[in-house]
Amino acid sequence: KFTEAITKGNKLAVQYPKDALIRNILGSLYMRLGKVDQAISNYDKAIELKPDYFEAFSNLGSLYNGLNDLSKATKHFEKAIEINPLFPQAHFNLANLLIKQKQINKAKKHYMASAVIDPNSLETNESLVEIFLRCKEWTATKNHAERVFTLNSKSFITIFSLAQCHMRLEEYEKCAFFLRKAINLSPNSHNLYLQLGDALDCIGVNDHSMSLFLKASKIK
C-alpha cells in the first residue's frame, strides 16, 4: 500500500511541483518504508517550498532522532517550535529527546508546554508523572497522575503513583483509596497489602491493617 501511495504521490509531485504538502506526505511514506534518503529529500523540498512548514521540520526531527543524530533532531524540533510555539507534538518530541540526553529540567519545560497546549494528552501527562516522580515532586506528580487517571482509570502505574503521592503528602485516606484500586489490578502484590496496612494504621483503622499485614505475610 505504501508503494502504491508513493507512486501516486510522485505523479502528483510532478503535476503540482509547488505543493509542499505532497512532498511532506511523500517524506512520511518513504520514512515508513525505511528509505531515509528519499524521505529527507522530500521533507527538505517541502521546507524549500514552504519555509514555515513546521510539521515538515518536526517530521525531520523524528527522522533524525530515529537515526540517533540527536544534534540534527534537536535543531529541527526547535525550529518547528520557533515557527509554531503552539505545536504540542514538537514540544513532546523534543522533551523525549532531552530525556535521552539527561537534560531533565529542559525536558520538563517542554513536557509542560505540551500539556498546557493539549491538557488531555495521555502520553504527555504520563511522561510528566514519570519525570515528576523521578524528581520527587509529589504535588506535581499527583496533579498529572490525576489527569491520567481521568483519561485511563485502569493504568496500574498511574494508580500506584497516586497512592505514593498521597502517602508522601500524608493524605492517608486518599492513599488507601488508590492502594485498594491497585490491589484490584494486582491482587498478589505483597507490598501493596503492606502499604495499605500502613495507610490504614495512619488513619487509625488498626484492626483492618492487621488483617492486611497477615494477608501480605501469606503472599510472601
KENUDREN-520514 format. One record per residue: residue in one letter; x, y, z of N, C-alpha, C in turn. Coordinates in pm, whole numbers, plus 50000, padded with zeros to 5 digits. Layout:
N
AXYZXYZXYZ
...
//
This chain:
220
K500824987850000500005000050000500855012650000
F501935012350080502815024050084503465026449948
T503855015349882504495016449750503535022749650
E502285018349652501275024049562501085038949591
A501015042249720500815056249759501995064949714
I503215059449724504395066849681504355069249530
T503955059049455503855060449309502865071549273
K501715071449338500715081949313501235095549358
G501915095749474502445108249527503475114349436
N504355106149379505365111249288504735116949160
K503675110649114502965116048996502345129549029
L501775130649150501185143449191502255154149209
A503445150049258504535159649277504985165549144
V504945157349039505275162248905504175171548855
Q502935167548883501785175348837501665188648912
Y502005188249043501905200249126503265202749193
P504225207749119505605208649170505795218649285
K504825227449308504975237349415504105234149537
D503615221749542502755217649654503615211349764
A503815218749873504665213949982504035202150056
L502705202050064502015191250136502315177650073
I502295177049941502585164449872503975159549909
R504935168649911506325164849945506445159950090
N505705166550179505745162450320505155148350336
I504045145850267503415132550273504335122050214
L504975125350102505935116050041507075112950138
G507555123350206508625121150304508205111150409
S506965112450458506475103450562506305089250509
L505855087950385505695074750324507045067750307
Y508025075250256509375069550242509955065850378
M509675074150478510165071350613509575058350665
R508285055950639507635043650684508255031350619
L508765033050498509405021950427510895020850459
G511405029950543512815029450580513745035050474
K513195042350377514015048350270514385062550313
V515435063250393515775075550464516165086750369
D517015083750270517495094450181516345100950105
Q515415092550056514265097949984513355105950077
A513225101250201512405108550299512995122350325
I514305122850351514965135650378514825145050259
S515025139650139514925147750018513545154150004
N512505146450034511145151850020510795161650132
Y511225158750253510995168450362511725181450332
D512975180350287513745192450253513055200450142
K512515193350045511825200149935510565207049986
A509855200450078508655206550137509015219650207
I510125219650278510575231650351511055242350254
E511705238050147512135247650044510925254849984
L509845247249961508625253049903507855261450004
K507965257450131507215264450236508115265650360
P508915276150369509935277250475509375277350618
D508075280250635507485280050769506685267050794
Y507055256550724506325243850733506785236350858
F506195239750971506675234351099506475219251110
E505415213951046505205199351051506345191850982
A506845197550871507955191050800509235191550883
F509465202850951510625203651041510515193251152
S509305191751207509095181951314509295167751262
N508815165051142509005151751082510475148651060
L511235158751017512675156851002513335154351138
G512845161151240513355158751375513145144351416
S511955138951389511665124951423512555115451344
L512785118651216513645110251133515065109851189
Y515625121551219517005121951270517095115751410
N516035117051487516005110451617516095095251599
G515355090151501515405075851470516785071351426
L517535080451364518905077451322519915079851434
N519405084151550520225087451667521175099251641
D520785107751547521515120251524520825130951608
L521195131351736520475139651832520625154551804
S521775158451751522015172551723521055177651615
K520975170251504520075174451396518615173351439
A518295162951514516915161251561516515173151648
T517385176951741517115188251830516905201051750
K517785203351653517705215451572516365216451499
H515895205151445514655205551368513415206851458
F513425200251574512305202051667512265216551716
E513425222151747513475236051794512985245651686
K513305242751561512835251251451511315250451437
A510775238351451509325236651445508645244951554
I509215244851674508645252351787508825267351766
E509945271251709510175285551680509105290851585
I508775282751485507755286951386506365286751449
N506095276151524504765274651585504925269951730
P504995279451825505175275751966504005267752023
L502885267351950501695260351999501525246651933
F502635240851888502595227551827502995217451933
P502015210751997502345202452114503245190652084
Q503095184551966503875172651935505365175651927
A505725187451876507145191151869507725192952009
H506955199252098507405200552237507605186752300
F506635177952277506715164452335507915156852280
N508105157352149509225150152088510565155652133
L510645168952146511895175052192512155171052338
A511105170552419511265166352559511795152052567
N511255143052484511755129252483513235128852446
L513595137252352514985138052308515885143052420
L515425152952493516195158552604516345148452718
I515345140052737515455129352837516605120052800
K516705116752671517815108352624519155114352660
Q519215127652655520455134752682520595138752831
K519665133352913519685135653059519555150453095
Q518875158053008518605172153038517195173153096
I517075169153222515765167253284514975180153294
N515605190953339514875203553357514355209153225
K515175208353121514725213052989513595204252937
A513715191152959512665181852915511355185152986
K511455187653115510265190953194509555203253136
K510355213253099509805225653043508985222852917
H509505214152830508795211452704507615201952724
Y507715192552818506545184352851505425193252903
M505785202752989504785211853046504145220452937
A504965225152844504435233152733503445224952652
S503785212452625502905203652550501595201352626
A501695199652759500505197152841499595209252848
V500185221152850499375233452852498585234752722
I499235231552610498575232652479497525221652461
D497875209552506496975198052490496855190852625
P496035196352716495985190852853495445176652862
N494785171852759494205158452763495065147952692
S496315151452663497215141852600497655131552704
L497275119052681497625108452775499145106652783
E499815106152667501245103352667502035114652733
T501605127152714502325138252776502155137952928
N500945135752975500715135253119501405123253183
E501445111953114502175100353166503665103453178
S504195110453079505615114253085505875123753201
L504955133053225505115142353336505025135153470
V504145125353480504085117453604505445110953630
E506005104953525507295098153539508405107753579
I508455119453516509555128753541509415135353679
F508185138853718507995144953850508215134753961
L507835122253934508075111654032509575109754052
R510315109953942511775108653949512395120054028
C511815131954015512335143754086511755145154227
K510875135754266510235135754398509435148554421
E508795153354315507905165054326506485159554339
W506075156954462504885148854486503595155754443
T503465168654472502225175554434502065175954283
A503145179154212503085179454066502805165554009
T503435155354068503175141554024501695138354042
K501175141754159499755139054188498845145954087
N499115158654058498245166253966498175159753829
H499315155653777499315149753642498835135353645
A499105128253754498585114553765497065114653772
E496495124753839495035125953844494475128253705
R495185136053625494745138353487494795125253408
V495885117753425496005104853355494875095553400
F494585095553530493545086853584492185089853522
T491905102653495490635106053429490615101153285
L491775100053223491865095553084491955080353073
N492565074153174492745059553172492725054453316
S491545050753363491375046853503491905032853534
K492405025853432492905012153452494435011453449
S495095022953448496555023153442497135020253580
F497735008353597498275004553728499345014253774
I500275017853687501385026453727500875040153773
T499795045053709499225057953749498555056753885
I497795046153905497115043954034498145042354145
F499195034754118500245032754218500965045954247
S501225053754143501885066754162501025076054248
L499725075854223498825084154303498855079954451
A498875066854474498955061854612500235066854680
Q501365065954607502635070454665502625085454694
C502045093254603501985107754624501155111154747
H499995104954757499125107854873499785103455003
M500525092455000501255088055119502305098555158
R503085103155058504135113055085503545126155135
L502335129555085501685141855125500835140055251
E500925128055312500205124655435498695125655417
E498235122355296496795121755267496415106955266
Y496295101455386496265086855401494965080455351
E493845087255367492585081555319492605080255166
K493115090755099493215090154953494235079654911
C495325078754987496335068354961495695054554966
A494905052055071494245039055086493275036454972
F492575046754928491635045454815492355040154691
F493495046154658494205042054537494945028754556
L495385025854677496015012954702494995001554685
R493765003854727492724993654705492504991254556
K492495002154479492335000754334493534993154274
A494734996154325495934989254277495854974354308
I495364971054428495234956954468494224949754379
N493164956754339492194950654248492834946754115
L493814954854072494504952153945495654942153963
S496234941854083497364932854109497184926454247
P496274916654257495874911354389496934903054460
N498014899454394499044891154456500304898854491
S500184912054503501344920354535501494921654686
H502524915554740502834916054884502964930554933
N503704938854858503984952554902502734961254908
L501784958854817500564966954818499774964954946
Y499674952554992498964949955118499674956455237
L501014955755237501774962255345501534977255345
Q501574983355226501384997855218499965001855258
L498974993855217497604996855256497454995555408
G498094985355466498084983955612498684996055681
D499815001055626500445013055683499535025155674
A498875026855558497985038355538496815037755636
L496245025855654495125024455747495565026655892
D496775022255925497335025056057497365040056085
C497765047655980497915062055995496565069056018
I495465062855973494155069055996493395061856108
G494095052656178493535046656298492665034556277
V492715028456159491915016356134492815004356160
N493155002156287494184992456323493774977956300
D492504974556329492064960656312492184956156167
H491744964756077491814961455935493264960755888
S494104969355939495514969455897496204956455937
M495854951056055496454938356098496104927056003
S494854926555958494454916055864495194917255732
L495514929755692496274931855568497724927355584
F498314929955702499674925255726499744909955723
L498704903455777498644888755772498504883855628
K497654890755552497474887255411498804888355337
A499534899055364500834901255298501804890155333
S501794885855459502734875355502502444862155433
K501174859755404500804847155335501214847655188
I501114859355128501534860654986503034859054976
K503774864955069505234864255065505704849855081
//
